[in-house]
Amino acid sequence: MRTSRRTIAATIAGAATLALVVTGCSAGGGDTSDEPVTLTLATFNDFGYTDELLAEFTAETGITVIHNKAATSNDARANYFQKLGNSGLADVEAVEIDWFTEAMQYSDLLAPVADDLKGRWLDWKEAAATDAAGNLIAYGTDIGPQGICYRSDLFAAAGLPTDRADVAKLFDGDWDNFFTIGAQYTATTGKPFIDSANSVLQGIVNQYELAYEDTDGSIIATTNPDIEAAYKAVVEKAIPISAYSGQWSEDWFASMASGEFAAMLCPGWMLGVISGNAPDVTGWDIADAFPGGGGNWGGSYLTVPANGAHVKEAAELAAWLTSPETQLKAFTNAGTFPSQVDALASDELAGATNEYFNNAPTGTILTDRANAITVATFKGPKYFQFHDALQNAVTRVFDGLEDEQTSWNNWVTEVSAF
């Protein structure tokens, strides 16, 4: 097992209700009560928090958990910032890495993590959640080292290799190599190669040290040549081989089973999204490769609003969900790759396989992918807004609403208004 704090530190729906109501103790703010305690947990996408997993917490603590899952990170963000400091948030709220720095501006509205839990997570993961006063204000969930998920049956039909080791060699190169393979597939089959043009944008941008803001707070979005190059590559080379402009639509979910495209850029958490939406498809696999070497996409935190009704119990739930043991269970459930030092060093992770993905050794593959990451992209408070707007610019070109230059110019104008 090669995972260590030092090597990884270089890297970076609906509602499900557990109807197990038993007695709890102590309400938020230090109040004590013999009344049953029910907590709400708000996440998005798939964190691996199944009903069965949450039932284990209920059995251990006597606390009922109601799990509400937003359809997208965007939806969760809108709700979070509308209600933070007021009322209406869940007792435990998930925050995605792309807008976590934005949340850090309001760290005084979040309950600090207990001192005895510090040191559980990767150094960079913990440092990013520590405010100027030294308070750790969030519980690290996963990180998002990326491989390439692919349909081996569709690869075979297009004359491409199907063995995951051979596929890894195929993609062992830069983004131009990836685009060339995609263009060949599309020319041969007449079908899109990759699921989404904006997933490619995400993959490229996450390999830059700086994207839209500098570490001193200055805005560099429209003057950063890397960002303009990424946009140009996506519009000219990714759009022609993409099935969709973006992800998370109903059609996009359905297409994982339909064979509309052959490959996806795959952080660990995407494994659960694919298997959950294409349960009867037998062709999906994952290769230990990524264009340009390595990349991290995603990784989230759990936060506890300080004005919640049950802050003490909410902190207990957040700590339990991000413990090494639970992170490993969440990885088994959804592929969410742990950020816990002890979990990363475990034999259980090293030996983990995923039956759905042709029994791929996902523990080893994603550890290798994490070790391949050499850049942790700086994401300032406005990263989410700038990046979302650039994705919208790509979408306008994809949909034929604007040409490449017009859409870029409109993005520049939009950024100047933020």
Order of alpha helices (4+ residues) and beta strands (2+ residues): alpha-beta-beta-alpha-beta-alpha-beta-alpha-alpha-beta-beta-beta-alpha-alpha-alpha-beta-alpha-alpha-beta-alpha-beta-alpha-beta-beta-alpha-alpha-beta-alpha-alpha-alpha-alpha-alpha
